[in-house]
Amino acid sequence: MRGAVIHAPGDVRFETLDDPKILNPTDAVIRTAVTCVCGSDLWPWRGLDATDEAHPMGHEYVGFVEEVGSEVTAVRPGQFVVGSFATSDNTCANCRNGFQSNCLNREFMSTCQAEYVRIPNAQGTLVATDDVPGEEFWPGLLAVSDVMGTGWYAADAAEVKPGSTAVVVGDGAVGLCAVIAAKERGAERIIAMSRHESRQKLAREFGATDIVTERGEDGIARIKEMTGGIGADSVLECVGTEQSMQQALRSTRPGGNVGFVGVPHEVAVDGQELFFSHVGLRGGPAPVRRYLPDLIDRVLSGRIDPGKVFDLTLPLEQVAEGYKAMDERRAVKALLKP
Amino acid sequence: MRGAVIHAPGDVRFETLDDPKILNPTDAVIRTAVTCVCGSDLWPWRGLDATDEAHPMGHEYVGFVEEVGSEVTAVRPGQFVVGSFATSDNTCANCRNGFQSNCLNREFMSTCQAEYVRIPNAQGTLVATDDVPGEEFWPGLLAVSDVMGTGWYAADAAEVKPGSTAVVVGDGAVGLCAVIAAKERGAERIIAMSRHESRQKLAREFGATDIVTERGEDGIARIKEMTGGIGADSVLECVGTEQSMQQALRSTRPGGNVGFVGVPHEVAVDGQELFFSHVGLRGGPAPVRRYLPDLIDRVLSGRIDPGKVFDLTLPLEQVAEGYKAMDERRAVKALLKP
C-alpha cells in the first residue's frame, strides 16, 4: 500500500509501505475512507518538532474494517468505523472514569495518512455506524474522530452550560468545532476570537454570536467590556501558546472555567495569578471515545456539520500539498481521499 | 481599645489604638468575642513578607455587633456574628456567581487581633446566629470564618464526591479542616499527609482513614499505590509551596481535581504536564460567605467541631506568644480571648 512519510521539515512523500497486519489479537486493520492533515502535523513539517528519522504521519481516520484480531468482537469486516487519535481499551480505570485518552494501554495513532491502517485496542477504540453512511457524511465523521471531539472536550472541560457566555480562543479547525460544541451545549453568547474573514464566516455559521479581532491585552479588555466587566463563564483555549493561554485565563470570570486543548508549547501558569483569579482549568488530549456515539449521531442526523472545516480536498497521493496549503494558511484543513 | 501591631519580623506588640468607627454607611463595628493567629500571619512574622511600616494584624473574628452604618439592615447591635477574612457586598456579579471572595467591592480584613473591629461591607459579609451561642461554640464558629471555610472550599474546588478518594496535602489548621470537609461531603477514603503525631491524631478524629508520612516522589508513589496505580479523585492542596503543588498534581488521577487553597509562593505550573495529566485545577481565597449559613448550622448542631484545631488559648494581650508558639510549631493554631 501507499502512505505519507516525513523525511525532514517540508519533505513529506507519498511512498510504498508494507501493508499493515494484525500484530495483536486486539488489533484491527481498516481501509481508509478519508483521512486528513492536522494542525499538529505542521510542527514537524515546520521543523519545530524534530524529525530524527523518516516515519509515517497522520492520526485521523474513518474507514472500512478489513480484518480484526481474535479478541475484537465489537466491529466486523465491512463495517464503517470511526475512531480516535488515541486508542483505548475502554475498560481500564481511566477509561471507566471517562478519560479514554489516558487509557493505561493507550497508543497514539501515527500512520493514518495511508491507504490502510492498523488500529491497536480496536475493541475499545472503534465505533461502527449502523449502516455505511453516504460519502457526504465522511468529512463530518472524520472531524468527529479528532477536531470535533477535541472542540467538544474543550467545551466540556470549560463547563459550558445552557445560557452561558463562551469565548473561543483560536480559529483553526479545533476552535471552529469548539464553536459548534458551545452552541450544542446551549451557550447563549459565543464569542469567537478571529482575524480571518473566511474563518469568521464559518464561526458565525457554526453559531458564534460575536467576533473579536483584538488580541493580547486589547482582546482581554474587549471580552471584559462585553461581559459586564468580569469576563466570560467559559473560555475554550484551542491554540497552545503562552499568549493564547494568557488570553484565555484573563478573559474568564472569577469562578469560570478554561478548557485548554491546544497542546501547550512552553506554557507556564503562574500559581498566584491562577489562585486569585478563581478560574478553573482543565486540559488534555480529548477523550474522543467518550463522545463518539453522541457525536456520530449528531452528524448523521444532520444536526451538526463539522466536516465544513475541510476547505481543501486532495487525493491522498497529494498529501504534501495538503501540508503546504495549511502551512501557508491557504487552507484551514485538508481532506485526503485515497 | 487595644490590639496587635506588627513592627518588624518577630515583633508583634499589643498596643493602644484608636477605637474603630463607622466610616461608611455599609460598615459595622463589632466587639471581638474571639480571634486568632493564622498560618499566613507568620509570613510577615518570619520576614518572608516585608513589613515596611508598623500595622495592625489579624483577619479572623467572631463577635458582637456594637454599631452599624445606616445601610446595614441584616444585622443589629447585640447580635453574635460570623464573617470572613474577605468582605463582600454579596450583590455584585461575582458574589452572585458564588465567589464572594472576589467581590467587586472586596476589602480584605487586617485589623482583627483587637478588641473592636470595623467590618466593611457588613450587610453582605456578616451572618448573625439566631441566639448568642454558648462560649463552647465560639472556637468552632471562629474556624468557620476562615480555616474551616477554606477547607470546605478546597473540597468544593477539588469536587469531592460521595464515595470518592480524597487526599489532603498539608496538616495545618486548614488541612485538618479540609479533612472534615472531605468527610462531610461523603468521601469514602480520606488520606491525610502528615508527619506530626498530634496532627495525625486530630486528622483521624476528623475523619481521615489513612495517614501518609512520605513526601515528594515517595509520597506520590505511596498515593498511587493506594489508589490502584492511578491517583486520587480529589486532592486538597493546603500549603502553597512548589513542592506541595507538585505533590497534589501528581497524586491526582487523570480526570480528577486539585483544589488549592494555600496561597502560592513562587509556584509555576507546567502547562504541558497539566495538559497530559487531565487534572482539573481551581484555587483561590475561599468564598467563605457562600458557605457560612451551612457551616454555622453544622457547628451549632454539633455535627462538626473544627474548633479543635485551636490547641492553644491565650489572652489577647499575649498575642505575640501565639505567633511564637505557631512559628515554633508548638501550636497548630492559637485562639485569642479579649
HADDOCK unambig.tbl for C-alpha pairs under 7 A between the chains (distance, minus, plus):
assign (segid A and resid 94 and name CA) (segid B and resid 254 and name CA) 6.57 0.50 0.50
assign (segid A and resid 99 and name CA) (segid B and resid 254 and name CA) 6.78 0.50 0.50
assign (segid A and resid 99 and name CA) (segid B and resid 255 and name CA) 6.31 0.50 0.50
assign (segid A and resid 102 and name CA) (segid B and resid 254 and name CA) 6.82 0.50 0.50
assign (segid A and resid 254 and name CA) (segid B and resid 94 and name CA) 6.56 0.50 0.50
assign (segid A and resid 254 and name CA) (segid B and resid 99 and name CA) 6.76 0.50 0.50
assign (segid A and resid 254 and name CA) (segid B and resid 102 and name CA) 6.80 0.50 0.50
assign (segid A and resid 255 and name CA) (segid B and resid 99 and name CA) 6.31 0.50 0.50
assign (segid A and resid 263 and name CA) (segid B and resid 272 and name CA) 6.89 0.50 0.50
assign (segid A and resid 264 and name CA) (segid B and resid 271 and name CA) 5.75 0.50 0.50
assign (segid A and resid 264 and name CA) (segid B and resid 272 and name CA) 5.19 0.50 0.50
assign (segid A and resid 265 and name CA) (segid B and resid 272 and name CA) 6.98 0.50 0.50
assign (segid A and resid 267 and name CA) (segid B and resid 270 and name CA) 6.46 0.50 0.50
assign (segid A and resid 267 and name CA) (segid B and resid 271 and name CA) 4.93 0.50 0.50
assign (segid A and resid 268 and name CA) (segid B and resid 268 and name CA) 6.08 0.50 0.50
assign (segid A and resid 268 and name CA) (segid B and resid 269 and name CA) 5.53 0.50 0.50
assign (segid A and resid 268 and name CA) (segid B and resid 270 and name CA) 4.76 0.50 0.50
assign (segid A and resid 268 and name CA) (segid B and resid 271 and name CA) 5.21 0.50 0.50
assign (segid A and resid 269 and name CA) (segid B and resid 268 and name CA) 5.54 0.50 0.50
assign (segid A and resid 269 and name CA) (segid B and resid 269 and name CA) 4.95 0.50 0.50
assign (segid A and resid 269 and name CA) (segid B and resid 270 and name CA) 6.45 0.50 0.50
assign (segid A and resid 269 and name CA) (segid B and resid 271 and name CA) 6.44 0.50 0.50
assign (segid A and resid 270 and name CA) (segid B and resid 267 and name CA) 6.45 0.50 0.50
assign (segid A and resid 270 and name CA) (segid B and resid 268 and name CA) 4.77 0.50 0.50
assign (segid A and resid 270 and name CA) (segid B and resid 269 and name CA) 6.45 0.50 0.50
assign (segid A and resid 271 and name CA) (segid B and resid 264 and name CA) 5.73 0.50 0.50
assign (segid A and resid 271 and name CA) (segid B and resid 267 and name CA) 4.94 0.50 0.50
assign (segid A and resid 271 and name CA) (segid B and resid 268 and name CA) 5.23 0.50 0.50
assign (segid A and resid 271 and name CA) (segid B and resid 269 and name CA) 6.45 0.50 0.50
assign (segid A and resid 272 and name CA) (segid B and resid 263 and name CA) 6.89 0.50 0.50
assign (segid A and resid 272 and name CA) (segid B and resid 264 and name CA) 5.18 0.50 0.50
assign (segid A and resid 272 and name CA) (segid B and resid 265 and name CA) 6.98 0.50 0.50
assign (segid A and resid 275 and name CA) (segid B and resid 283 and name CA) 4.87 0.50 0.50
assign (segid A and resid 275 and name CA) (segid B and resid 284 and name CA) 4.20 0.50 0.50
assign (segid A and resid 276 and name CA) (segid B and resid 284 and name CA) 5.15 0.50 0.50
assign (segid A and resid 276 and name CA) (segid B and resid 285 and name CA) 6.80 0.50 0.50
assign (segid A and resid 277 and name CA) (segid B and resid 284 and name CA) 6.93 0.50 0.50
assign (segid A and resid 278 and name CA) (segid B and resid 282 and name CA) 6.40 0.50 0.50
assign (segid A and resid 278 and name CA) (segid B and resid 283 and name CA) 5.67 0.50 0.50
assign (segid A and resid 278 and name CA) (segid B and resid 284 and name CA) 5.15 0.50 0.50
assign (segid A and resid 279 and name CA) (segid B and resid 282 and name CA) 6.04 0.50 0.50
assign (segid A and resid 280 and name CA) (segid B and resid 280 and name CA) 6.91 0.50 0.50
assign (segid A and resid 280 and name CA) (segid B and resid 281 and name CA) 5.52 0.50 0.50
assign (segid A and resid 280 and name CA) (segid B and resid 282 and name CA) 4.37 0.50 0.50
assign (segid A and resid 281 and name CA) (segid B and resid 280 and name CA) 5.53 0.50 0.50
assign (segid A and resid 281 and name CA) (segid B and resid 281 and name CA) 5.15 0.50 0.50
assign (segid A and resid 281 and name CA) (segid B and resid 282 and name CA) 6.45 0.50 0.50
assign (segid A and resid 282 and name CA) (segid B and resid 278 and name CA) 6.40 0.50 0.50
assign (segid A and resid 282 and name CA) (segid B and resid 279 and name CA) 6.04 0.50 0.50
assign (segid A and resid 282 and name CA) (segid B and resid 280 and name CA) 4.37 0.50 0.50
assign (segid A and resid 282 and name CA) (segid B and resid 281 and name CA) 6.45 0.50 0.50
assign (segid A and resid 283 and name CA) (segid B and resid 275 and name CA) 4.86 0.50 0.50
assign (segid A and resid 283 and name CA) (segid B and resid 278 and name CA) 5.68 0.50 0.50
assign (segid A and resid 284 and name CA) (segid B and resid 275 and name CA) 4.22 0.50 0.50
assign (segid A and resid 284 and name CA) (segid B and resid 276 and name CA) 5.14 0.50 0.50
assign (segid A and resid 284 and name CA) (segid B and resid 277 and name CA) 6.94 0.50 0.50
assign (segid A and resid 284 and name CA) (segid B and resid 278 and name CA) 5.13 0.50 0.50
assign (segid A and resid 285 and name CA) (segid B and resid 276 and name CA) 6.81 0.50 0.50
